[in-house]
Amino acid sequence: MPVLVALIAYLLGSLIFGVIYSRARGHDVRAHDAPGASGIYRQYGIFAALLVFVLDILKGSLAVLAAQLLAPDWTWLAVGAVIIGHNYPVFFGFNGGAGIAPLIGALAVSSPVVLLVVLGVGLLFIPLYRRLWQTRLKLAAVPAASLLAVPLGLLFAARTGELPELLAGAVAMAVRSVQLLRQ
């Protein structure tokens, strides 16, 4: 059953809606920008970005819901697999996004209180980061905020017993974040 959970979640994650949207518009966004909502916003505007963001959140939620129906003990595996699919999509040459939106969707279903903590820390950190460090570090605000928010969320999750889900998501995002920072 864990293999089926991982496969379903990975394949859902591999549906990169930013790439699908941009290809429907005539080119691949990854040639100019990131395939997530922020890159779509810069290339196509707010409505396209909201569409991609919502669809990426929904695929994370759907992956966890599928795991909860098939094998609830393997929900954490679905969280990690949907993000890995988003980061390294089989349908798009293993070149995807950073995994933030699918993590939000997955945690919304599996660990909503932990998600609120992570989002709260991230939203408090973003204005400070933009004002003090963004020009020096040259890293977008949301990924930078996730570098702080996710570890703090892990500490909170450990106290609430929801550590496996966030840990799986954090590891999957960290692998891609390190790769993106090297580029």
VMD Tcl script that builds the backbone (N, CA, C; Angstrom):
set m [mol new atoms 549]
animate dup $m
set s [atomselect $m all]
$s set {name element resname resid chain x y z} {
  {N N MET 1 A 0.806 -1.208 0.000}
  {CA C MET 1 A 0.000 0.000 0.000}
  {C C MET 1 A 0.850 1.275 0.000}
  {N N PRO 2 A 1.990 1.309 0.716}
  {CA C PRO 2 A 2.793 2.532 0.678}
  {C C PRO 2 A 3.266 2.886 -0.736}
  {N N VAL 3 A 3.547 1.888 -1.557}
  {CA C VAL 3 A 3.994 2.158 -2.919}
  {C C VAL 3 A 2.874 2.828 -3.716}
  {N N LEU 4 A 1.647 2.361 -3.539}
  {CA C LEU 4 A 0.506 2.955 -4.229}
  {C C LEU 4 A 0.273 4.393 -3.767}
  {N N VAL 5 A 0.358 4.625 -2.461}
  {CA C VAL 5 A 0.204 5.984 -1.918}
  {C C VAL 5 A 1.267 6.907 -2.500}
  {N N ALA 6 A 2.513 6.458 -2.494}
  {CA C ALA 6 A 3.611 7.284 -3.024}
  {C C ALA 6 A 3.438 7.534 -4.514}
  {N N LEU 7 A 3.035 6.534 -5.262}
  {CA C LEU 7 A 2.873 6.676 -6.703}
  {C C LEU 7 A 1.751 7.661 -7.043}
  {N N ILE 8 A 0.609 7.522 -6.398}
  {CA C ILE 8 A -0.509 8.437 -6.643}
  {C C ILE 8 A -0.105 9.868 -6.308}
  {N N ALA 9 A 0.512 10.050 -5.145}
  {CA C ALA 9 A 0.915 11.401 -4.722}
  {C C ALA 9 A 1.968 11.974 -5.662}
  {N N TYR 10 A 2.936 11.167 -6.046}
  {CA C TYR 10 A 3.982 11.649 -6.952}
  {C C TYR 10 A 3.401 12.067 -8.302}
  {N N LEU 11 A 2.521 11.250 -8.849}
  {CA C LEU 11 A 1.925 11.580 -10.145}
  {C C LEU 11 A 1.049 12.828 -10.060}
  {N N LEU 12 A 0.311 12.986 -8.962}
  {CA C LEU 12 A -0.447 14.222 -8.765}
  {C C LEU 12 A 0.495 15.418 -8.693}
  {N N GLY 13 A 1.570 15.268 -7.950}
  {CA C GLY 13 A 2.548 16.343 -7.827}
  {C C GLY 13 A 3.191 16.702 -9.151}
  {N N SER 14 A 3.317 15.727 -10.036}
  {CA C SER 14 A 3.964 15.944 -11.326}
  {C C SER 14 A 3.122 16.771 -12.298}
  {N N LEU 15 A 1.887 17.034 -11.933}
  {CA C LEU 15 A 1.052 17.921 -12.747}
  {C C LEU 15 A 1.412 19.363 -12.386}
  {N N ILE 16 A 2.323 19.951 -13.120}
  {CA C ILE 16 A 2.798 21.307 -12.843}
  {C C ILE 16 A 1.882 22.282 -13.581}
  {N N PHE 17 A 0.953 22.861 -12.850}
  {CA C PHE 17 A -0.072 23.676 -13.478}
  {C C PHE 17 A 0.479 24.961 -14.088}
  {N N GLY 18 A 1.591 25.463 -13.572}
  {CA C GLY 18 A 2.222 26.620 -14.188}
  {C C GLY 18 A 2.748 26.298 -15.579}
  {N N VAL 19 A 3.324 25.127 -15.731}
  {CA C VAL 19 A 3.819 24.698 -17.042}
  {C C VAL 19 A 2.636 24.420 -17.968}
  {N N ILE 20 A 1.639 23.742 -17.452}
  {CA C ILE 20 A 0.452 23.444 -18.272}
  {C C ILE 20 A -0.187 24.744 -18.758}
  {N N TYR 21 A -0.345 25.707 -17.858}
  {CA C TYR 21 A -0.941 26.987 -18.231}
  {C C TYR 21 A -0.096 27.709 -19.277}
  {N N SER 22 A 1.209 27.796 -19.029}
  {CA C SER 22 A 2.066 28.536 -19.956}
  {C C SER 22 A 2.137 27.859 -21.318}
  {N N ARG 23 A 2.139 26.538 -21.349}
  {CA C ARG 23 A 2.154 25.845 -22.644}
  {C C ARG 23 A 0.838 26.073 -23.393}
  {N N ALA 24 A -0.247 26.165 -22.651}
  {CA C ALA 24 A -1.529 26.480 -23.298}
  {C C ALA 24 A -1.494 27.884 -23.903}
  {N N ARG 25 A -0.662 28.740 -23.344}
  {CA C ARG 25 A -0.505 30.110 -23.861}
  {C C ARG 25 A 0.600 30.221 -24.917}
  {N N GLY 26 A 1.263 29.104 -25.227}
  {CA C GLY 26 A 2.201 29.120 -26.346}
  {C C GLY 26 A 3.671 28.961 -26.032}
  {N N HIS 27 A 4.056 28.927 -24.758}
  {CA C HIS 27 A 5.463 28.671 -24.439}
  {C C HIS 27 A 5.575 28.071 -23.034}
  {N N ASP 28 A 6.770 27.685 -22.661}
  {CA C ASP 28 A 7.021 27.079 -21.356}
  {C C ASP 28 A 7.592 28.145 -20.426}
  {N N VAL 29 A 6.896 28.438 -19.347}
  {CA C VAL 29 A 7.308 29.482 -18.402}
  {C C VAL 29 A 8.715 29.241 -17.863}
  {N N ARG 30 A 9.134 27.986 -17.777}
  {CA C ARG 30 A 10.444 27.672 -17.210}
  {C C ARG 30 A 11.596 28.223 -18.040}
  {N N ALA 31 A 11.342 28.608 -19.283}
  {CA C ALA 31 A 12.386 29.232 -20.097}
  {C C ALA 31 A 12.707 30.640 -19.600}
  {N N HIS 32 A 11.767 31.253 -18.867}
  {CA C HIS 32 A 11.948 32.637 -18.425}
  {C C HIS 32 A 11.810 32.824 -16.924}
  {N N ASP 33 A 11.128 31.891 -16.249}
  {CA C ASP 33 A 10.789 32.110 -14.852}
  {C C ASP 33 A 10.459 30.781 -14.180}
  {N N ALA 34 A 10.123 30.857 -12.913}
  {CA C ALA 34 A 9.727 29.680 -12.145}
  {C C ALA 34 A 8.304 29.267 -12.520}
  {N N PRO 35 A 7.977 27.968 -12.429}
  {CA C PRO 35 A 6.653 27.510 -12.839}
  {C C PRO 35 A 5.569 27.643 -11.775}
  {N N GLY 36 A 5.897 28.195 -10.635}
  {CA C GLY 36 A 4.906 28.365 -9.583}
  {C C GLY 36 A 4.109 29.643 -9.753}
  {N N ALA 37 A 3.306 29.941 -8.766}
  {CA C ALA 37 A 2.420 31.108 -8.836}
  {C C ALA 37 A 3.194 32.414 -8.995}
  {N N SER 38 A 4.351 32.548 -8.348}
  {CA C SER 38 A 5.095 33.804 -8.468}
  {C C SER 38 A 5.618 34.010 -9.885}
  {N N GLY 39 A 6.147 32.975 -10.500}
  {CA C GLY 39 A 6.620 33.081 -11.875}
  {C C GLY 39 A 5.477 33.319 -12.848}
  {N N ILE 40 A 4.368 32.661 -12.628}
  {CA C ILE 40 A 3.190 32.861 -13.481}
  {C C ILE 40 A 2.666 34.288 -13.306}
  {N N TYR 41 A 2.709 34.800 -12.091}
  {CA C TYR 41 A 2.289 36.185 -11.851}
  {C C TYR 41 A 3.146 37.157 -12.668}
  {N N ARG 42 A 4.453 36.964 -12.611}
  {CA C ARG 42 A 5.343 37.870 -13.338}
  {C C ARG 42 A 5.149 37.775 -14.848}
  {N N GLN 43 A 4.795 36.597 -15.350}
  {CA C GLN 43 A 4.656 36.415 -16.794}
  {C C GLN 43 A 3.240 36.678 -17.316}
  {N N TYR 44 A 2.205 36.347 -16.489}
  {CA C TYR 44 A 0.832 36.374 -17.005}
  {C C TYR 44 A -0.161 37.176 -16.170}
  {N N GLY 45 A 0.231 37.601 -14.975}
  {CA C GLY 45 A -0.673 38.404 -14.171}
  {C C GLY 45 A -1.316 37.659 -13.020}
  {N N ILE 46 A -2.108 38.411 -12.264}
  {CA C ILE 46 A -2.661 37.925 -10.997}
  {C C ILE 46 A -3.672 36.791 -11.170}
  {N N PHE 47 A -4.543 36.873 -12.160}
  {CA C PHE 47 A -5.572 35.841 -12.296}
  {C C PHE 47 A -4.970 34.490 -12.653}
  {N N ALA 48 A -3.990 34.480 -13.540}
  {CA C ALA 48 A -3.303 33.243 -13.887}
  {C C ALA 48 A -2.549 32.696 -12.676}
  {N N ALA 49 A -1.915 33.587 -11.922}
  {CA C ALA 49 A -1.165 33.162 -10.730}
  {C C ALA 49 A -2.088 32.549 -9.691}
  {N N LEU 50 A -3.233 33.161 -9.467}
  {CA C LEU 50 A -4.193 32.613 -8.493}
  {C C LEU 50 A -4.695 31.242 -8.937}
  {N N LEU 51 A -4.968 31.089 -10.219}
  {CA C LEU 51 A -5.409 29.800 -10.740}
  {C C LEU 51 A -4.360 28.721 -10.489}
  {N N VAL 52 A -3.115 29.010 -10.840}
  {CA C VAL 52 A -2.032 28.041 -10.650}
  {C C VAL 52 A -1.828 27.742 -9.162}
  {N N PHE 53 A -1.862 28.779 -8.329}
  {CA C PHE 53 A -1.673 28.594 -6.890}
  {C C PHE 53 A -2.757 27.695 -6.304}
  {N N VAL 54 A -4.003 27.954 -6.652}
  {CA C VAL 54 A -5.120 27.148 -6.133}
  {C C VAL 54 A -5.016 25.701 -6.623}
  {N N LEU 55 A -4.704 25.505 -7.891}
  {CA C LEU 55 A -4.584 24.141 -8.417}
  {C C LEU 55 A -3.423 23.392 -7.761}
  {N N ASP 56 A -2.303 24.077 -7.527}
  {CA C ASP 56 A -1.170 23.427 -6.858}
  {C C ASP 56 A -1.508 23.085 -5.405}
  {N N ILE 57 A -2.262 23.937 -4.740}
  {CA C ILE 57 A -2.718 23.627 -3.377}
  {C C ILE 57 A -3.660 22.417 -3.398}
  {N N LEU 58 A -4.576 22.406 -4.348}
  {CA C LEU 58 A -5.548 21.307 -4.441}
  {C C LEU 58 A -4.877 19.966 -4.693}
  {N N LYS 59 A -3.817 19.952 -5.501}
  {CA C LYS 59 A -3.161 18.657 -5.742}
  {C C LYS 59 A -2.485 18.131 -4.473}
  {N N GLY 60 A -1.962 19.032 -3.651}
  {CA C GLY 60 A -1.403 18.599 -2.368}
  {C C GLY 60 A -2.484 18.045 -1.455}
  {N N SER 61 A -3.623 18.718 -1.424}
  {CA C SER 61 A -4.751 18.251 -0.606}
  {C C SER 61 A -5.274 16.913 -1.106}
  {N N LEU 62 A -5.418 16.788 -2.417}
  {CA C LEU 62 A -5.935 15.555 -3.003}
  {C C LEU 62 A -5.008 14.373 -2.730}
  {N N ALA 63 A -3.710 14.597 -2.782}
  {CA C ALA 63 A -2.750 13.525 -2.499}
  {C C ALA 63 A -2.927 13.009 -1.070}
  {N N VAL 64 A -3.103 13.924 -0.121}
  {CA C VAL 64 A -3.278 13.518 1.282}
  {C C VAL 64 A -4.629 12.848 1.484}
  {N N LEU 65 A -5.667 13.376 0.865}
  {CA C LEU 65 A -6.990 12.742 0.978}
  {C C LEU 65 A -6.965 11.315 0.425}
  {N N ALA 66 A -6.286 11.123 -0.693}
  {CA C ALA 66 A -6.162 9.779 -1.262}
  {C C ALA 66 A -5.436 8.851 -0.295}
  {N N ALA 67 A -4.370 9.351 0.312}
  {CA C ALA 67 A -3.626 8.537 1.278}
  {C C ALA 67 A -4.481 8.206 2.490}
  {N N GLN 68 A -5.245 9.167 2.959}
  {CA C GLN 68 A -6.098 8.922 4.121}
  {C C GLN 68 A -7.167 7.885 3.821}
  {N N LEU 69 A -7.631 7.820 2.587}
  {CA C LEU 69 A -8.622 6.809 2.203}
  {C C LEU 69 A -7.987 5.434 2.019}
  {N N LEU 70 A -6.809 5.396 1.404}
  {CA C LEU 70 A -6.157 4.124 1.091}
  {C C LEU 70 A -5.376 3.538 2.266}
  {N N ALA 71 A -4.602 4.371 2.933}
  {CA C ALA 71 A -3.706 3.890 3.993}
  {C C ALA 71 A -3.351 5.050 4.911}
  {N N PRO 72 A -4.193 5.354 5.894}
  {CA C PRO 72 A -3.980 6.528 6.743}
  {C C PRO 72 A -2.614 6.591 7.425}
  {N N ASP 73 A -2.028 5.459 7.709}
  {CA C ASP 73 A -0.707 5.470 8.356}
  {C C ASP 73 A 0.394 5.979 7.437}
  {N N TRP 74 A 0.113 6.077 6.152}
  {CA C TRP 74 A 1.114 6.508 5.179}
  {C C TRP 74 A 0.860 7.917 4.651}
  {N N THR 75 A 0.074 8.682 5.377}
  {CA C THR 75 A -0.206 10.063 4.967}
  {C C THR 75 A 1.068 10.874 4.830}
  {N N TRP 76 A 1.991 10.692 5.755}
  {CA C TRP 76 A 3.255 11.433 5.697}
  {C C TRP 76 A 3.989 11.169 4.382}
  {N N LEU 77 A 3.871 9.941 3.875}
  {CA C LEU 77 A 4.528 9.582 2.621}
  {C C LEU 77 A 3.899 10.346 1.448}
  {N N ALA 78 A 2.589 10.508 1.489}
  {CA C ALA 78 A 1.903 11.272 0.439}
  {C C ALA 78 A 2.352 12.725 0.447}
  {N N VAL 79 A 2.543 13.291 1.634}
  {CA C VAL 79 A 3.000 14.685 1.734}
  {C C VAL 79 A 4.357 14.833 1.043}
  {N N GLY 80 A 5.285 13.977 1.378}
  {CA C GLY 80 A 6.612 14.048 0.753}
  {C C GLY 80 A 6.577 13.757 -0.735}
  {N N ALA 81 A 5.788 12.766 -1.144}
  {CA C ALA 81 A 5.756 12.357 -2.553}
  {C C ALA 81 A 5.111 13.400 -3.453}
  {N N VAL 82 A 4.065 14.067 -2.978}
  {CA C VAL 82 A 3.435 15.088 -3.823}
  {C C VAL 82 A 4.395 16.263 -4.040}
  {N N ILE 83 A 5.174 16.584 -3.034}
  {CA C ILE 83 A 6.142 17.676 -3.176}
  {C C ILE 83 A 7.301 17.254 -4.075}
  {N N ILE 84 A 7.772 16.044 -3.922}
  {CA C ILE 84 A 8.830 15.549 -4.809}
  {C C ILE 84 A 8.336 15.528 -6.252}
  {N N GLY 85 A 7.082 15.123 -6.449}
  {CA C GLY 85 A 6.507 15.153 -7.793}
  {C C GLY 85 A 6.453 16.564 -8.354}
  {N N HIS 86 A 6.103 17.517 -7.507}
  {CA C HIS 86 A 6.051 18.913 -7.937}
  {C C HIS 86 A 7.459 19.445 -8.252}
  {N N ASN 87 A 8.423 19.056 -7.464}
  {CA C ASN 87 A 9.794 19.519 -7.651}
  {C C ASN 87 A 10.491 18.833 -8.824}
  {N N TYR 88 A 10.204 17.545 -8.998}
  {CA C TYR 88 A 10.839 16.733 -10.041}
  {C C TYR 88 A 9.763 15.975 -10.817}
  {N N PRO 89 A 8.981 16.686 -11.638}
  {CA C PRO 89 A 7.835 16.071 -12.314}
  {C C PRO 89 A 8.224 15.156 -13.474}
  {N N VAL 90 A 7.714 13.959 -13.447}
  {CA C VAL 90 A 8.002 12.998 -14.508}
  {C C VAL 90 A 7.458 13.485 -15.849}
  {N N PHE 91 A 6.389 14.252 -15.844}
  {CA C PHE 91 A 5.773 14.711 -17.091}
  {C C PHE 91 A 6.502 15.892 -17.728}
  {N N PHE 92 A 7.392 16.531 -17.007}
  {CA C PHE 92 A 8.045 17.748 -17.496}
  {C C PHE 92 A 9.556 17.712 -17.301}
  {N N GLY 93 A 10.167 16.583 -17.601}
  {CA C GLY 93 A 11.621 16.483 -17.600}
  {C C GLY 93 A 12.264 16.645 -16.233}
  {N N PHE 94 A 11.539 16.336 -15.171}
  {CA C PHE 94 A 12.048 16.399 -13.798}
  {C C PHE 94 A 12.515 17.802 -13.410}
  {N N ASN 95 A 11.924 18.821 -14.022}
  {CA C ASN 95 A 12.261 20.217 -13.741}
  {C C ASN 95 A 10.993 20.944 -13.335}
  {N N GLY 96 A 10.791 21.087 -12.025}
  {CA C GLY 96 A 9.545 21.678 -11.535}
  {C C GLY 96 A 9.775 22.873 -10.637}
  {N N GLY 97 A 8.884 23.026 -9.675}
  {CA C GLY 97 A 8.901 24.168 -8.780}
  {C C GLY 97 A 9.561 23.871 -7.454}
  {N N ALA 98 A 9.249 24.698 -6.470}
  {CA C ALA 98 A 9.861 24.588 -5.151}
  {C C ALA 98 A 9.008 23.805 -4.160}
  {N N GLY 99 A 7.723 23.633 -4.415}
  {CA C GLY 99 A 6.889 22.781 -3.574}
  {C C GLY 99 A 6.114 23.475 -2.480}
  {N N ILE 100 A 6.083 24.789 -2.458}
  {CA C ILE 100 A 5.419 25.501 -1.372}
  {C C ILE 100 A 3.904 25.316 -1.427}
  {N N ALA 101 A 3.284 25.527 -2.587}
  {CA C ALA 101 A 1.826 25.402 -2.690}
  {C C ALA 101 A 1.338 23.982 -2.413}
  {N N PRO 102 A 1.984 22.930 -2.958}
  {CA C PRO 102 A 1.526 21.584 -2.614}
  {C C PRO 102 A 1.697 21.265 -1.119}
  {N N LEU 103 A 2.733 21.828 -0.499}
  {CA C LEU 103 A 2.899 21.624 0.941}
  {C C LEU 103 A 1.746 22.282 1.702}
  {N N ILE 104 A 1.352 23.466 1.297}
  {CA C ILE 104 A 0.221 24.137 1.938}
  {C C ILE 104 A -1.032 23.272 1.817}
  {N N GLY 105 A -1.287 22.756 0.629}
  {CA C GLY 105 A -2.462 21.915 0.428}
  {C C GLY 105 A -2.417 20.625 1.229}
  {N N ALA 106 A -1.251 19.995 1.251}
  {CA C ALA 106 A -1.107 18.738 1.989}
  {C C ALA 106 A -1.290 18.962 3.489}
  {N N LEU 107 A -0.684 20.022 4.015}
  {CA C LEU 107 A -0.816 20.304 5.448}
  {C C LEU 107 A -2.216 20.783 5.816}
  {N N ALA 108 A -2.910 21.429 4.876}
  {CA C ALA 108 A -4.274 21.877 5.154}
  {C C ALA 108 A -5.174 20.699 5.504}
  {N N VAL 109 A -4.890 19.550 4.908}
  {CA C VAL 109 A -5.682 18.346 5.180}
  {C C VAL 109 A -5.094 17.540 6.331}
  {N N SER 110 A -3.774 17.359 6.335}
  {CA C SER 110 A -3.163 16.460 7.322}
  {C C SER 110 A -2.859 17.116 8.660}
  {N N SER 111 A -2.497 18.391 8.662}
  {CA C SER 111 A -2.051 19.066 9.887}
  {C C SER 111 A -2.403 20.552 9.834}
  {N N PRO 112 A -3.684 20.895 9.886}
  {CA C PRO 112 A -4.065 22.299 9.696}
  {C C PRO 112 A -3.519 23.256 10.757}
  {N N VAL 113 A -3.385 22.820 11.992}
  {CA C VAL 113 A -2.857 23.713 13.032}
  {C C VAL 113 A -1.386 23.997 12.773}
  {N N VAL 114 A -0.643 22.989 12.392}
  {CA C VAL 114 A 0.768 23.183 12.049}
  {C C VAL 114 A 0.878 24.125 10.846}
  {N N LEU 115 A 0.004 23.969 9.874}
  {CA C LEU 115 A 0.006 24.861 8.718}
  {C C LEU 115 A -0.206 26.305 9.152}
  {N N LEU 116 A -1.130 26.541 10.062}
  {CA C LEU 116 A -1.375 27.902 10.540}
  {C C LEU 116 A -0.140 28.499 11.206}
  {N N VAL 117 A 0.572 27.689 11.968}
  {CA C VAL 117 A 1.803 28.159 12.613}
  {C C VAL 117 A 2.853 28.506 11.555}
  {N N VAL 118 A 3.042 27.609 10.590}
  {CA C VAL 118 A 4.037 27.837 9.532}
  {C C VAL 118 A 3.687 29.090 8.734}
  {N N LEU 119 A 2.417 29.221 8.345}
  {CA C LEU 119 A 2.001 30.403 7.578}
  {C C LEU 119 A 2.138 31.683 8.402}
  {N N GLY 120 A 1.770 31.608 9.676}
  {CA C GLY 120 A 1.885 32.785 10.543}
  {C C GLY 120 A 3.319 33.266 10.673}
  {N N VAL 121 A 4.232 32.346 10.930}
  {CA C VAL 121 A 5.651 32.709 11.038}
  {C C VAL 121 A 6.149 33.264 9.705}
  {N N GLY 122 A 5.785 32.595 8.629}
  {CA C GLY 122 A 6.221 33.050 7.311}
  {C C GLY 122 A 5.717 34.440 6.981}
  {N N LEU 123 A 4.445 34.692 7.255}
  {CA C LEU 123 A 3.864 35.999 6.937}
  {C C LEU 123 A 4.432 37.117 7.811}
  {N N LEU 124 A 4.802 36.790 9.035}
  {CA C LEU 124 A 5.451 37.789 9.890}
  {C C LEU 124 A 6.884 38.069 9.437}
  {N N PHE 125 A 7.550 37.062 8.918}
  {CA C PHE 125 A 8.948 37.193 8.520}
  {C C PHE 125 A 9.127 37.915 7.181}
  {N N ILE 126 A 8.197 37.754 6.253}
  {CA C ILE 126 A 8.367 38.294 4.895}
  {C C ILE 126 A 8.638 39.800 4.871}
  {N N PRO 127 A 7.850 40.649 5.562}
  {CA C PRO 127 A 8.157 42.090 5.501}
  {C C PRO 127 A 9.537 42.431 6.063}
  {N N LEU 128 A 9.916 41.771 7.138}
  {CA C LEU 128 A 11.237 41.995 7.724}
  {C C LEU 128 A 12.339 41.581 6.751}
  {N N TYR 129 A 12.180 40.435 6.155}
  {CA C TYR 129 A 13.167 39.944 5.191}
  {C C TYR 129 A 13.295 40.900 4.009}
  {N N ARG 130 A 12.169 41.324 3.460}
  {CA C ARG 130 A 12.205 42.225 2.303}
  {C C ARG 130 A 12.915 43.535 2.638}
  {N N ARG 131 A 12.690 44.034 3.810}
  {CA C ARG 131 A 13.277 45.317 4.200}
  {C C ARG 131 A 14.774 45.192 4.493}
  {N N LEU 132 A 15.187 44.110 5.150}
  {CA C LEU 132 A 16.561 44.040 5.645}
  {C C LEU 132 A 17.525 43.187 4.812}
  {N N TRP 133 A 17.030 42.098 4.218}
  {CA C TRP 133 A 17.980 41.140 3.659}
  {C C TRP 133 A 17.796 40.794 2.192}
  {N N GLN 134 A 16.661 41.031 1.602}
  {CA C GLN 134 A 16.411 40.536 0.252}
  {C C GLN 134 A 17.398 41.085 -0.771}
  {N N THR 135 A 17.760 42.343 -0.684}
  {CA C THR 135 A 18.695 42.897 -1.668}
  {C C THR 135 A 20.088 42.279 -1.542}
  {N N ARG 136 A 20.448 41.857 -0.339}
  {CA C ARG 136 A 21.764 41.235 -0.141}
  {C C ARG 136 A 21.752 39.756 -0.507}
  {N N LEU 137 A 20.714 39.042 -0.100}
  {CA C LEU 137 A 20.670 37.595 -0.311}
  {C C LEU 137 A 20.142 37.208 -1.686}
  {N N LYS 138 A 19.355 38.095 -2.300}
  {CA C LYS 138 A 18.810 37.867 -3.639}
  {C C LYS 138 A 18.020 36.567 -3.744}
  {N N LEU 139 A 17.277 36.251 -2.713}
  {CA C LEU 139 A 16.389 35.093 -2.688}
  {C C LEU 139 A 14.976 35.629 -2.523}
  {N N ALA 140 A 14.043 35.102 -3.278}
  {CA C ALA 140 A 12.654 35.559 -3.185}
  {C C ALA 140 A 12.144 35.423 -1.752}
  {N N ALA 141 A 11.206 36.263 -1.395}
  {CA C ALA 141 A 10.739 36.351 -0.010}
  {C C ALA 141 A 10.050 35.084 0.481}
  {N N VAL 142 A 9.219 34.470 -0.338}
  {CA C VAL 142 A 8.473 33.296 0.128}
  {C C VAL 142 A 9.402 32.112 0.408}
  {N N PRO 143 A 10.324 31.747 -0.512}
  {CA C PRO 143 A 11.256 30.670 -0.159}
  {C C PRO 143 A 12.121 31.008 1.062}
  {N N ALA 144 A 12.529 32.254 1.168}
  {CA C ALA 144 A 13.324 32.650 2.337}
  {C C ALA 144 A 12.514 32.500 3.613}
  {N N ALA 145 A 11.255 32.911 3.573}
  {CA C ALA 145 A 10.394 32.773 4.756}
  {C C ALA 145 A 10.182 31.302 5.099}
  {N N SER 146 A 10.091 30.460 4.085}
  {CA C SER 146 A 9.890 29.031 4.369}
  {C C SER 146 A 11.116 28.421 5.043}
  {N N LEU 147 A 12.302 28.982 4.771}
  {CA C LEU 147 A 13.509 28.483 5.433}
  {C C LEU 147 A 13.466 28.718 6.944}
  {N N LEU 148 A 12.729 29.710 7.386}
  {CA C LEU 148 A 12.547 29.962 8.812}
  {C C LEU 148 A 11.271 29.300 9.332}
  {N N ALA 149 A 10.190 29.443 8.579}
  {CA C ALA 149 A 8.886 28.983 9.052}
  {C C ALA 149 A 8.804 27.465 9.173}
  {N N VAL 150 A 9.358 26.748 8.217}
  {CA C VAL 150 A 9.252 25.288 8.256}
  {C C VAL 150 A 9.997 24.699 9.460}
  {N N PRO 151 A 11.247 25.107 9.741}
  {CA C PRO 151 A 11.889 24.562 10.953}
  {C C PRO 151 A 11.134 24.901 12.244}
  {N N LEU 152 A 10.607 26.117 12.346}
  {CA C LEU 152 A 9.807 26.448 13.533}
  {C C LEU 152 A 8.523 25.622 13.573}
  {N N GLY 153 A 7.950 25.395 12.404}
  {CA C GLY 153 A 6.782 24.522 12.324}
  {C C GLY 153 A 7.113 23.102 12.742}
  {N N LEU 154 A 8.316 22.647 12.403}
  {CA C LEU 154 A 8.751 21.311 12.829}
  {C C LEU 154 A 8.802 21.203 14.353}
  {N N LEU 155 A 9.313 22.235 14.994}
  {CA C LEU 155 A 9.346 22.227 16.463}
  {C C LEU 155 A 7.935 22.153 17.036}
  {N N PHE 156 A 7.025 22.936 16.466}
  {CA C PHE 156 A 5.635 22.915 16.914}
  {C C PHE 156 A 4.994 21.557 16.623}
  {N N ALA 157 A 5.254 21.022 15.432}
  {CA C ALA 157 A 4.679 19.737 15.046}
  {C C ALA 157 A 5.157 18.616 15.955}
  {N N ALA 158 A 6.399 18.691 16.394}
  {CA C ALA 158 A 6.923 17.665 17.304}
  {C C ALA 158 A 6.161 17.667 18.622}
  {N N ARG 159 A 5.719 18.839 19.030}
  {CA C ARG 159 A 4.963 18.945 20.291}
  {C C ARG 159 A 3.526 18.460 20.144}
  {N N THR 160 A 2.982 18.522 18.912}
  {CA C THR 160 A 1.589 18.141 18.700}
  {C C THR 160 A 1.428 16.730 18.160}
  {N N GLY 161 A 2.518 16.062 17.858}
  {CA C GLY 161 A 2.443 14.707 17.328}
  {C C GLY 161 A 2.226 14.656 15.815}
  {N N GLU 162 A 2.325 15.770 15.127}
  {CA C GLU 162 A 2.110 15.803 13.685}
  {C C GLU 162 A 3.426 15.969 12.931}
  {N N LEU 163 A 4.491 15.538 13.547}
  {CA C LEU 163 A 5.817 15.730 12.972}
  {C C LEU 163 A 6.038 15.000 11.643}
  {N N PRO 164 A 5.597 13.756 11.462}
  {CA C PRO 164 A 5.945 13.057 10.210}
  {C C PRO 164 A 5.496 13.786 8.947}
  {N N GLU 165 A 4.298 14.356 8.942}
  {CA C GLU 165 A 3.800 15.024 7.747}
  {C C GLU 165 A 4.655 16.235 7.387}
  {N N LEU 166 A 4.897 17.109 8.339}
  {CA C LEU 166 A 5.683 18.304 8.052}
  {C C LEU 166 A 7.131 17.943 7.766}
  {N N LEU 167 A 7.662 16.976 8.453}
  {CA C LEU 167 A 9.045 16.560 8.211}
  {C C LEU 167 A 9.211 16.032 6.794}
  {N N ALA 168 A 8.271 15.214 6.336}
  {CA C ALA 168 A 8.338 14.698 4.963}
  {C C ALA 168 A 8.304 15.845 3.955}
  {N N GLY 169 A 7.430 16.793 4.186}
  {CA C GLY 169 A 7.344 17.948 3.294}
  {C C GLY 169 A 8.580 18.820 3.353}
  {N N ALA 170 A 9.107 19.020 4.547}
  {CA C ALA 170 A 10.291 19.872 4.717}
  {C C ALA 170 A 11.508 19.270 4.033}
  {N N VAL 171 A 11.691 17.977 4.157}
  {CA C VAL 171 A 12.830 17.321 3.514}
  {C C VAL 171 A 12.708 17.434 2.000}
  {N N ALA 172 A 11.507 17.192 1.477}
  {CA C ALA 172 A 11.308 17.279 0.028}
  {C C ALA 172 A 11.570 18.691 -0.479}
  {N N MET 173 A 11.130 19.697 0.263}
  {CA C MET 173 A 11.365 21.080 -0.143}
  {C C MET 173 A 12.834 21.459 0.002}
  {N N ALA 174 A 13.488 20.983 1.039}
  {CA C ALA 174 A 14.886 21.341 1.284}
  {C C ALA 174 A 15.792 20.867 0.156}
  {N N VAL 175 A 15.539 19.679 -0.348}
  {CA C VAL 175 A 16.354 19.150 -1.446}
  {C C VAL 175 A 16.276 20.087 -2.645}
  {N N ARG 176 A 15.080 20.517 -2.988}
  {CA C ARG 176 A 14.905 21.416 -4.134}
  {C C ARG 176 A 15.458 22.808 -3.837}
  {N N SER 177 A 15.282 23.291 -2.617}
  {CA C SER 177 A 15.772 24.625 -2.253}
  {C C SER 177 A 17.279 24.716 -2.396}
  {N N VAL 178 A 17.984 23.689 -1.958}
  {CA C VAL 178 A 19.442 23.677 -2.085}
  {C C VAL 178 A 19.832 23.701 -3.565}
  {N N GLN 179 A 19.123 22.942 -4.356}
  {CA C GLN 179 A 19.409 22.924 -5.791}
  {C C GLN 179 A 19.142 24.283 -6.427}
  {N N LEU 180 A 18.046 24.938 -6.058}
  {CA C LEU 180 A 17.710 26.247 -6.609}
  {C C LEU 180 A 18.706 27.314 -6.169}
  {N N LEU 181 A 19.207 27.226 -4.939}
  {CA C LEU 181 A 20.174 28.198 -4.455}
  {C C LEU 181 A 21.503 28.096 -5.206}
  {N N ARG 182 A 21.840 26.919 -5.680}
  {CA C ARG 182 A 23.093 26.716 -6.410}
  {C C ARG 182 A 23.042 27.265 -7.821}
  {N N GLN 183 A 21.836 27.492 -8.342}
  {CA C GLN 183 A 21.706 27.963 -9.733}
  {C C GLN 183 A 22.004 29.433 -9.838}
}
mol reanalyze $m
mol bondsrecalc $m
mol representation Tube
mol addrep $m
